[in-house]
Amino acid sequence: MVLCYKRFKMRNKIFLLGCVCDNIKFLWNEILKRMFPKKKRTKLIKKIVAIIFFVITQISFANAGIPWEHWEHQNDFSDKDLSHYAKTHIYTCKFNCIKNYAAYEFYTESDGNVFLALRSRQGQFAKFNDQKKVIKDRIELGPKWKYSDFDMQGEEFWFGFKAKLPKGTKSLNAEEIMFSQFKQIQKDANRKDCHFQPSMKIKIRRNLTGYFQINGSFKGQSIKRSKGDIQVNGQQSILNYSWRKFMIGTKFSNPGWMEIYVDGKLVKKFVGDTLYNTKPTHCQRPLKKTNYVFRIGVYRGTYKNNLPANYDKTYDEIHFDDFVSGKTKVFVENFLNN
């Protein structure tokens, strides 16, 4: 306290501020000494620091904007570069490789258009699934992972792509392939990934017919699955040898909506909870952060007791082009149509 009086006598504003700080520090230490023993004092200080850090973190998250710069993208694959996608699902063989097999490859059509061929075979990224009943493998393109805290209430999100089969494809080797999906992955109170199904899947069967699947917002809710095959302009096959345009849009709300378009035709409009954070009964509350994932690719599945002969020697291939995502239908539609 003597030091403080000396500073005060110097009538310097900086020293006056130091005086006030010294007084606060002195009083704080006196209160701690008289109320708490040394061990308890240390624990109390740690708790106070943790609370301050938590409050600052929550304020930061509350002010975090929606990362549209992360989601808005247009790729016609002309640069033949996949570095801006998450590496977790892009397969590159490092050992025990099959001769003349590549999981992805760029091709150029006669008109100069560049597109991407994706392939998957047994064992490819098998680590993601238990393989007990269904043999699964995959290669998928999607944005790099970005967990954030923000409010999507009332917002719209759209993505789209073109897809076709290699010429000569009469049927798949796998029972079915999911070639597009959209899902929300959340960090729960235990900081673990919390999700149970993609919000939306589009699949093609062995006979080349296809269907969509939209899941409810909580475990146990009935799945909204297409009653019949996706048919556009009388075509039975969901994919053929010509480019088909797929566009998926959703409005985040409860109730919100999700729409699926094929070649410009609306094949499904789902109305319901699209926030997927209002009834996550299987997640430890409170939910911490959310990551929105949209992918295209070759995600195969075949029941173990249904494996064809020489299944491990075969693969399936789908061609993709004009992968696009953004906050409006017009943004996505214009890119697909140009």
Phi, psi and omega per residue, in radians:
M1 nan -0.547 3.132
V2 -1.072 -0.743 3.140
L3 -1.031 -0.651 -3.112
C4 -1.167 -0.742 -3.140
Y5 -1.118 -0.664 3.113
K6 -1.064 -0.738 3.132
R7 -1.136 -0.686 -3.109
F8 -1.096 -0.684 -3.108
K9 -1.156 -0.465 -3.134
M10 -1.289 -0.199 3.071
R11 0.924 0.644 3.083
N12 -1.789 2.295 -3.058
K13 -1.066 -0.646 -3.133
I14 -1.158 -0.750 3.131
F15 -1.216 -0.539 3.085
L16 -1.106 -0.726 3.091
L17 -1.097 -0.714 3.095
G18 -1.088 -0.629 3.107
C19 -1.085 -0.814 3.134
V20 -1.065 -0.756 3.141
C21 -1.106 -0.714 3.124
D22 -1.085 -0.724 3.139
N23 -1.101 -0.775 3.132
I24 -1.094 -0.777 -3.140
K25 -1.089 -0.748 -3.140
F26 -1.072 -0.843 -3.124
L27 -1.113 -0.701 3.124
W28 -1.067 -0.804 3.140
N29 -1.126 -0.671 3.129
E30 -1.127 -0.743 3.132
I31 -1.089 -0.789 -3.136
L32 -1.104 -0.725 -3.116
K33 -1.104 -0.720 -3.057
R34 -1.388 -0.514 -3.062
M35 -1.652 -0.512 -3.027
F36 -2.335 2.420 2.987
P37 -1.130 2.960 -3.033
K38 -1.038 -0.799 -3.109
K39 -1.096 -0.818 -3.138
K40 -1.145 -0.581 3.139
R41 -1.076 -0.751 3.140
T42 -1.108 -0.760 3.120
K43 -1.109 -0.707 -3.126
L44 -1.098 -0.773 3.141
I45 -1.062 -0.729 3.120
K46 -1.084 -0.714 3.131
K47 -1.128 -0.745 -3.137
I48 -1.097 -0.752 3.114
V49 -1.081 -0.739 3.139
A50 -1.104 -0.709 3.129
I51 -1.136 -0.762 3.124
I52 -1.069 -0.756 3.136
F53 -1.101 -0.726 3.142
F54 -1.089 -0.775 -3.130
V55 -1.092 -0.770 3.132
I56 -1.098 -0.726 3.133
T57 -1.090 -0.773 -3.124
Q58 -1.128 -0.656 3.100
I59 -1.124 -0.720 3.129
S60 -1.092 -0.781 -3.131
F61 -1.135 -0.694 -3.109
A62 -1.094 -0.543 -3.127
N63 -1.594 -0.010 -3.102
A64 -1.243 2.281 -3.133
G65 -1.480 2.885 3.076
I66 -1.207 2.189 -3.024
P67 -1.383 1.152 -3.109
W68 -1.084 -0.540 3.131
E69 -1.099 -0.384 3.115
H70 -1.445 -0.552 -3.048
W71 -1.683 -0.519 -3.108
E72 -1.336 2.065 3.109
H73 -2.745 2.721 3.088
Q74 -2.400 2.194 -3.105
N75 -2.432 2.000 3.062
D76 -1.711 0.127 3.076
F77 1.135 0.227 3.130
S78 -1.190 -0.417 3.113
D79 -1.465 -0.112 3.123
K80 0.887 0.776 -3.060
D81 -2.296 2.191 3.126
L82 -1.968 0.244 -3.033
S83 -1.183 -0.359 -3.117
H84 -1.523 0.080 3.060
Y85 -1.823 2.802 -3.140
A86 -1.102 2.254 -3.116
K87 -1.312 -0.252 -3.038
T88 -1.046 -0.469 -3.061
H89 -2.094 0.161 3.077
I90 -1.741 1.909 -3.004
Y91 -1.419 2.264 3.018
T92 -2.254 2.077 -3.090
C93 -1.245 2.309 -3.129
K94 -2.034 -0.431 3.089
F95 -2.690 2.825 -3.107
N96 0.909 0.724 -3.062
C97 -1.405 2.663 3.108
I98 -1.605 2.295 -3.126
K99 -1.102 2.416 3.120
N100 1.105 0.418 3.072
Y101 -2.117 2.283 3.038
A102 -2.322 2.348 -3.100
A103 -1.193 -0.454 3.036
Y104 -2.530 2.637 -3.068
E105 -2.766 2.457 3.110
F106 -1.664 2.437 3.106
Y107 -2.242 2.706 3.088
T108 -2.092 2.187 3.123
E109 -1.372 2.975 -3.069
S110 -1.070 -0.462 3.138
D111 -1.548 0.101 3.124
G112 1.628 -0.096 -3.139
N113 -1.211 2.286 3.108
V114 -1.731 2.349 3.076
F115 -2.370 2.996 -3.063
L116 -2.008 2.269 3.032
A117 -1.772 2.205 3.087
L118 -1.980 2.383 -3.112
R119 -2.302 2.608 3.061
S120 -2.472 2.533 3.129
R121 -2.398 2.950 -3.089
Q122 -1.015 2.342 3.124
G123 1.661 -0.251 -3.097
Q124 -1.295 1.991 -3.068
F125 0.955 0.616 3.120
A126 -1.140 -0.316 -3.107
K127 -1.087 -0.362 -3.102
F128 -1.339 -0.226 -3.075
N129 -2.303 2.734 -3.071
D130 -1.380 -0.331 3.062
Q131 1.113 0.294 -3.089
K132 -1.277 -0.820 -3.127
K133 -1.902 -0.665 -3.087
V134 -2.080 2.246 3.079
I135 -1.453 2.060 -3.086
K136 -2.142 2.563 3.034
D137 -2.660 2.895 -3.028
R138 -2.901 2.881 2.806
I139 -2.602 2.290 -3.063
E140 -2.489 2.584 3.045
L141 -1.897 2.272 3.087
G142 -2.785 2.926 -3.113
P143 -1.141 2.733 3.049
K144 -1.113 2.597 -3.038
W145 -1.189 2.369 3.134
K146 -2.579 1.731 3.067
Y147 -1.421 2.353 -3.139
S148 -2.552 2.859 3.008
D149 -1.977 1.935 3.127
F150 -2.763 2.896 -3.077
D151 -1.849 2.002 -3.139
M152 -1.596 0.043 -3.112
Q153 -0.893 2.145 3.086
G154 1.447 -0.089 -3.116
E155 -1.477 2.687 3.037
E156 -1.945 2.596 3.049
F157 -2.460 2.422 -3.116
W158 -2.338 2.564 2.942
F159 -2.561 2.768 -3.101
G160 -2.727 2.991 -3.121
F161 -2.950 2.933 2.991
K162 -1.977 2.598 -3.135
A163 -2.600 2.646 3.050
K164 -2.747 2.964 3.101
L165 -1.756 2.693 3.028
P166 -1.102 2.536 3.119
K167 -1.024 2.406 3.132
G168 1.673 -0.111 3.139
T169 -1.274 1.980 3.123
K170 -1.682 -0.526 3.138
S171 -2.814 2.916 3.093
L172 -1.539 2.756 2.977
N173 -1.402 -0.664 3.099
A174 -1.393 2.800 3.080
E175 -1.118 -0.744 3.084
E176 -2.755 2.800 3.131
I177 -2.315 2.231 2.954
M178 -1.516 2.029 -3.083
F179 -1.898 0.022 2.976
S180 -2.738 2.529 3.095
Q181 -2.659 2.735 3.054
F182 -2.422 2.319 3.138
K183 -2.708 2.836 3.067
Q184 -1.989 2.239 3.096
I185 -2.015 2.201 -3.073
Q186 -2.025 2.614 2.982
K187 -1.610 2.159 -3.118
D188 -1.591 -2.964 -3.076
A189 -1.050 -0.457 3.104
N190 -1.581 0.132 3.140
R191 1.082 0.533 3.088
K192 -1.836 2.633 3.070
D193 -1.081 2.291 -3.054
C194 -2.221 1.767 3.071
H195 -2.827 2.769 -3.103
F196 -2.247 -0.473 3.130
Q197 -2.729 2.612 2.971
P198 -1.069 2.557 3.094
S199 -1.078 -0.639 -3.084
M200 -2.484 2.393 3.050
K201 -2.298 2.522 2.930
I202 -2.148 2.210 -3.026
K203 -2.200 2.684 3.021
I204 -2.121 2.354 -3.124
R205 -1.562 3.037 -3.140
R206 -0.996 -0.647 -3.127
N207 -1.483 0.169 3.060
L208 1.351 0.032 2.968
T209 -1.338 2.797 -3.072
G210 -2.431 2.879 3.121
Y211 -2.658 2.850 3.072
F212 -1.977 2.872 3.104
Q213 -2.548 2.207 3.084
I214 -2.101 2.144 -3.062
N215 -1.647 2.676 3.111
G216 -1.281 3.082 -3.010
S217 -1.491 -0.114 3.114
F218 -2.577 2.720 -3.058
K219 -1.056 2.331 3.133
G220 1.723 -0.294 3.098
Q221 -1.252 2.490 -3.084
S222 -1.083 2.491 -3.123
I223 -1.442 2.355 3.087
K224 -1.574 1.733 -3.079
R225 -2.011 2.546 -3.134
S226 -1.060 2.300 -3.099
K227 -1.168 -0.581 3.103
G228 -2.262 -3.046 3.117
D229 -1.240 2.662 3.039
I230 -1.266 2.014 3.136
Q231 -2.153 2.242 3.129
V232 -2.237 2.232 -3.140
N233 0.955 0.630 3.062
G234 1.364 0.075 -3.117
Q235 -1.485 2.251 3.129
Q236 -1.335 -0.626 -3.093
S237 -1.428 2.303 3.119
I238 -1.271 -0.494 3.042
L239 -2.233 2.521 3.059
N240 -2.437 -2.704 -3.067
Y241 -1.534 -0.054 3.094
S242 -1.883 2.706 -3.127
W243 -1.155 2.303 3.027
R244 -2.042 2.485 -3.104
K245 -1.724 2.265 3.094
F246 -2.085 2.379 -3.139
M247 -2.459 2.254 -3.108
I248 -2.189 2.284 3.112
G249 -2.308 2.622 3.105
T250 -2.514 2.554 2.974
K251 -1.945 2.139 -3.071
F252 -1.415 1.910 3.112
S253 -2.993 3.021 3.039
N254 -2.358 1.642 0.125
P255 -1.493 2.586 3.009
G256 -2.174 -2.770 3.119
W257 -2.594 2.819 3.016
M258 -2.425 2.321 -3.115
E259 -2.138 2.470 3.088
I260 -2.139 2.159 3.112
Y261 -2.014 2.446 3.018
V262 -2.228 2.128 -3.090
D263 0.891 0.721 3.070
G264 1.436 -0.087 -3.114
K265 -1.766 2.281 3.091
L266 -1.255 2.019 -3.133
V267 -1.781 -0.302 3.099
K268 -2.786 2.365 2.948
K269 -2.214 1.980 3.120
F270 -1.706 2.356 3.068
V271 -2.095 2.212 -3.114
G272 2.938 -2.849 -3.133
D273 -1.304 1.965 3.115
T274 -1.936 0.113 3.067
L275 -1.404 -0.546 3.098
Y276 1.003 0.397 3.041
N277 -2.305 0.192 -3.138
T278 -1.601 -0.481 -3.108
K279 -2.377 0.824 -3.139
P280 -1.441 1.264 -3.019
T281 -1.115 -0.325 -3.133
H282 -1.590 -0.006 -3.112
C283 -1.793 2.579 3.057
Q284 -1.379 2.027 -3.133
R285 -1.370 2.684 -0.057
P286 -1.448 2.737 3.068
L287 -1.308 2.448 -3.039
K288 -1.677 -1.058 -3.064
K289 -2.421 2.861 -3.117
T290 -2.288 2.507 3.059
N291 -2.213 2.242 3.138
Y292 -1.778 2.179 -3.037
V293 -2.124 2.218 3.023
F294 -2.266 2.351 -3.010
R295 -2.441 2.712 2.896
I296 -2.164 2.704 3.124
G297 2.828 -2.857 3.127
V298 -2.142 1.688 -3.115
Y299 -1.979 1.714 -2.993
R300 -1.584 2.651 3.037
G301 -2.591 2.290 3.098
T302 -2.492 2.261 3.119
Y303 -1.073 2.465 -3.062
K304 -0.985 -0.707 -3.104
N305 -1.419 0.117 -3.116
N306 -2.123 0.191 -3.067
L307 -1.160 2.223 3.079
P308 -1.197 2.856 3.081
A309 -1.115 2.474 3.124
N310 1.048 0.480 3.138
Y311 -1.000 -0.657 -3.112
D312 -1.235 -0.150 -3.138
K313 -1.746 -0.057 -3.062
T314 -1.987 2.995 3.061
Y315 -2.617 2.945 3.058
D316 -2.121 2.613 -3.028
E317 -2.383 2.382 3.046
I318 -2.327 2.465 3.132
H319 -1.734 2.453 -3.113
F320 -2.289 2.650 3.076
D321 -2.711 2.803 3.024
D322 0.888 1.036 3.085
F323 -1.409 2.151 -3.011
V324 -2.498 2.623 3.075
S325 -2.658 2.622 3.136
G326 -3.096 -3.032 -3.033
K327 -1.622 -0.106 3.126
T328 -2.299 2.685 3.101
K329 -1.134 -0.678 -3.114
V330 -1.089 -0.740 -3.137
F331 -1.003 -0.804 -3.106
V332 -1.280 -0.776 -3.085
E333 -1.088 -0.747 -3.124
N334 -1.092 -0.697 -3.131
F335 -1.177 -0.723 -3.138
L336 -1.172 -0.584 -3.084
N337 -1.473 -0.292 3.137
N338 -1.618 nan nan
